[in-house]
């Protein structure tokens, strides 16, 4: 008799574990990171390359 009660209790506990939620899933908006804007945007790397080339030519 104890096994029957234990089996019924485990069955009842297992069936409630699969209960779903009727609410729509919450989907968060993606995070968008904006780059800094300004007049010097994208000019740093070409300036460094020009300086390196100038230093290499001056070393000869």
C-alpha positions as a Markdown table, in Angstrom:
| # | Residue | x | y | z |
|---|---|---|---|---|
| 1 | Unk | 0.0 | 0.0 | 0.0 |
| 2 | Unk | 2.9 | 2.4 | 0.8 |
| 3 | Unk | 4.4 | 1.8 | -2.6 |
| 4 | Unk | 1.1 | 2.7 | -4.3 |
| 5 | Unk | 0.8 | 5.9 | -2.4 |
| 6 | Unk | 4.5 | 6.7 | -3.1 |
| 7 | Unk | 4.0 | 6.0 | -6.8 |
| 8 | Unk | 0.9 | 8.2 | -6.9 |
| 9 | Unk | 2.7 | 11.1 | -5.1 |
| 10 | Unk | 5.7 | 10.8 | -7.5 |
| 11 | Unk | 3.4 | 10.7 | -10.5 |
| 12 | Unk | 1.5 | 13.8 | -9.3 |
| 13 | Unk | 4.8 | 15.7 | -8.7 |
| 14 | Unk | 6.2 | 14.8 | -12.1 |
| 15 | Unk | 3.1 | 15.8 | -14.0 |
| 16 | Unk | 3.1 | 19.3 | -12.5 |
| 17 | Unk | 6.8 | 19.8 | -13.4 |
| 18 | Unk | 5.8 | 20.0 | -17.1 |
| 19 | Unk | 3.2 | 22.8 | -16.6 |
| 20 | Unk | 3.7 | 25.5 | -19.2 |
| 21 | Unk | 3.3 | 29.2 | -19.1 |
| 22 | Unk | 0.6 | 30.8 | -21.3 |
| 23 | Unk | 2.3 | 34.2 | -21.3 |
| 24 | Unk | 4.3 | 35.2 | -24.5 |
| 25 | Unk | 8.1 | 35.0 | -24.1 |
| 26 | Unk | 9.8 | 38.3 | -23.3 |
| 27 | Unk | 12.3 | 39.2 | -26.1 |
| 28 | Unk | 14.6 | 42.0 | -25.3 |
| 29 | Unk | 15.7 | 44.5 | -27.9 |
| 30 | Unk | 19.3 | 44.1 | -29.1 |
| 31 | Unk | 21.8 | 46.6 | -27.7 |
| 32 | Unk | 23.3 | 48.9 | -30.4 |
| 33 | Unk | 26.6 | 50.5 | -29.6 |
| 34 | Unk | 27.2 | 53.7 | -31.6 |
| 35 | Unk | 30.7 | 54.7 | -32.6 |
| 36 | Unk | 32.0 | 58.1 | -31.7 |
| 37 | Unk | 31.4 | 60.6 | -34.4 |
| 38 | Unk | 33.6 | 63.6 | -35.1 |
| 39 | Unk | 35.9 | 65.2 | -37.7 |
| 40 | Unk | 38.8 | 63.0 | -36.7 |
| 41 | Unk | 37.0 | 59.6 | -37.0 |
| 42 | Unk | 39.1 | 57.2 | -39.0 |
| 43 | Unk | 42.1 | 59.5 | -39.5 |
| 44 | Unk | 44.4 | 58.1 | -36.7 |
| 45 | Unk | 45.5 | 54.9 | -38.4 |
| 46 | Unk | 46.4 | 56.6 | -41.8 |
| 47 | Unk | 48.4 | 59.3 | -39.9 |
| 48 | Unk | 50.4 | 56.6 | -38.0 |
| 49 | Unk | 51.1 | 54.8 | -41.3 |
| 50 | Unk | 52.3 | 58.0 | -42.9 |
| 51 | Unk | 54.5 | 58.8 | -39.9 |
| 52 | Unk | 56.0 | 55.3 | -40.0 |
| 53 | Unk | 56.8 | 55.6 | -43.8 |
| 54 | Unk | 58.3 | 59.0 | -43.3 |
| 55 | Unk | 60.5 | 57.7 | -40.4 |
| 56 | Unk | 61.6 | 54.8 | -42.6 |
| 57 | Unk | 62.5 | 57.1 | -45.5 |
| 58 | Unk | 64.3 | 59.5 | -43.2 |
| 59 | Unk | 66.4 | 56.7 | -41.7 |
| 60 | Unk | 67.9 | 55.8 | -45.1 |
